[in-house]
Amino acid sequence: MKVSVVIPVYNEARILPAAAAELTADLGETGWDYELLFAENGSTDGTTEILESLAHGDPRIRALHEGEPNYGRALRHGILEARGDLVICDEIDLCDGAFHRAAIEILLSGKADMVVGSKAAAGAHDERPAVRRAGTLVLNGLLRAALGYRGTDTHGLKAFSRERLLPVARACRVERDLFASEFVVRAYRMGVNVVEIPVSIREKRKPSVHLFRRVPNVLKNLARLFWVIRVKGG
């Protein structure tokens, strides 16, 4: 079994070296055959150079690049490039080893093809600012109303069988902040066995992109997603 960990990064030079060291140390303790893919997108603060140095020093680390800031495109790129049988999508400011272990155990048991780490499920502990917690609830409510989504969260931690979910990733049509949501919603709609588990969230730094600056793109891509899925049936 090989595990791929995919993490989009944008202007993370300040925390990247320490986060990568912590993550590789934690993954090393699992005994897994793993690779760590950092999907950099449009960074201007030295993140690219740090990633190249990390990849040069550790063959398990791979650096992917997109020319412009685009979280969704970077995440999709990482998923498509992953070589592992199982894939974990994480965030550089979380690197949640507890989720990694719990999700892989569920996948190996055959109880699910995809595990979503929910910040809003019963038992979750979310220490983010109130406005960001509210943003998660609002987005999830919109996804429920517009697309019939039945879960409690879509954005953030997830793990899955690469073979089972690769067609889902290829079917996704939106990028930026809403790719992660489309990925989970489509998984549900395409009959993938998805389970949620509660997670504890404590970010290591403030978001690299301000929440309110993301709202116009989120709404635009939500409207596009509604059109593609509900109207055109895609």
HUJOTA-V588543 format. One record per residue. RES is the residue in one small letter. PHI is phi in whole degrees, 0 to 359 (NA if undefined). Layout:
BEGIN
res=RES phi=PHI
res=RES phi=PHI
END
This chain:
BEGIN
res=m phi=NA
res=k phi=240
res=v phi=246
res=s phi=254
res=v phi=250
res=v phi=251
res=i phi=224
res=p phi=291
res=v phi=223
res=y phi=217
res=n phi=51
res=e phi=244
res=a phi=302
res=r phi=292
res=i phi=250
res=l phi=299
res=p phi=301
res=a phi=292
res=a phi=295
res=a phi=295
res=a phi=296
res=e phi=296
res=l phi=292
res=t phi=295
res=a phi=296
res=d phi=293
res=l phi=296
res=g phi=298
res=e phi=283
res=t phi=283
res=g phi=83
res=w phi=286
res=d phi=278
res=y phi=230
res=e phi=228
res=l phi=239
res=l phi=253
res=f phi=262
res=a phi=261
res=e phi=285
res=n phi=217
res=g phi=72
res=s phi=290
res=t phi=231
res=d phi=247
res=g phi=100
res=t phi=302
res=t phi=300
res=e phi=294
res=i phi=297
res=l phi=298
res=e phi=297
res=s phi=294
res=l phi=297
res=a phi=294
res=h phi=292
res=g phi=270
res=d phi=216
res=p phi=295
res=r phi=278
res=i phi=260
res=r phi=237
res=a phi=252
res=l phi=250
res=h phi=222
res=e phi=240
res=g phi=284
res=e phi=222
res=p phi=296
res=n phi=199
res=y phi=304
res=g phi=297
res=r phi=295
res=a phi=295
res=l phi=296
res=r phi=299
res=h phi=303
res=g phi=296
res=i phi=297
res=l phi=291
res=e phi=273
res=a phi=300
res=r phi=252
res=g phi=282
res=d phi=291
res=l phi=240
res=v phi=236
res=i phi=245
res=c phi=255
res=d phi=233
res=e phi=239
res=i phi=297
res=d phi=268
res=l phi=243
res=c phi=48
res=d phi=269
res=g phi=298
res=a phi=297
res=f phi=295
res=h phi=308
res=r phi=294
res=a phi=296
res=a phi=292
res=i phi=297
res=e phi=299
res=i phi=295
res=l phi=297
res=l phi=292
res=s phi=286
res=g phi=83
res=k phi=282
res=a phi=201
res=d phi=261
res=m phi=215
res=v phi=240
res=v phi=253
res=g phi=276
res=s phi=264
res=k phi=276
res=a phi=240
res=a phi=285
res=a phi=302
res=g phi=96
res=a phi=286
res=h phi=229
res=d phi=249
res=e phi=263
res=r phi=291
res=p phi=302
res=a phi=304
res=v phi=294
res=r phi=283
res=r phi=297
res=a phi=295
res=g phi=300
res=t phi=298
res=l phi=294
res=v phi=295
res=l phi=300
res=n phi=296
res=g phi=297
res=l phi=295
res=l phi=295
res=r phi=294
res=a phi=290
res=a phi=276
res=l phi=235
res=g phi=72
res=y phi=295
res=r phi=253
res=g phi=274
res=t phi=248
res=d phi=199
res=t phi=226
res=h phi=254
res=g phi=128
res=l phi=287
res=k phi=201
res=a phi=217
res=f phi=196
res=s phi=285
res=r phi=298
res=e phi=300
res=r phi=286
res=l phi=260
res=l phi=301
res=p phi=298
res=v phi=293
res=a phi=300
res=r phi=290
res=a phi=279
res=c phi=293
res=r phi=242
res=v phi=251
res=e phi=234
res=r phi=50
res=d phi=291
res=l phi=261
res=f phi=300
res=a phi=301
res=s phi=291
res=e phi=300
res=f phi=302
res=v phi=288
res=v phi=300
res=r phi=295
res=a phi=302
res=y phi=302
res=r phi=290
res=m phi=265
res=g phi=82
res=v phi=287
res=n phi=281
res=v phi=250
res=v phi=235
res=e phi=254
res=i phi=229
res=p phi=289
res=v phi=232
res=s phi=256
res=i phi=243
res=r phi=218
res=e phi=287
res=k phi=271
res=r phi=199
res=k phi=293
res=p phi=304
res=s phi=288
res=v phi=234
res=h phi=297
res=l phi=306
res=f phi=289
res=r phi=286
res=r phi=272
res=v phi=302
res=p phi=303
res=n phi=293
res=v phi=298
res=l phi=294
res=k phi=297
res=n phi=287
res=l phi=294
res=a phi=297
res=r phi=294
res=l phi=294
res=f phi=300
res=w phi=297
res=v phi=294
res=i phi=273
res=r phi=278
res=v phi=275
res=k phi=270
res=g phi=72
res=g phi=271
END
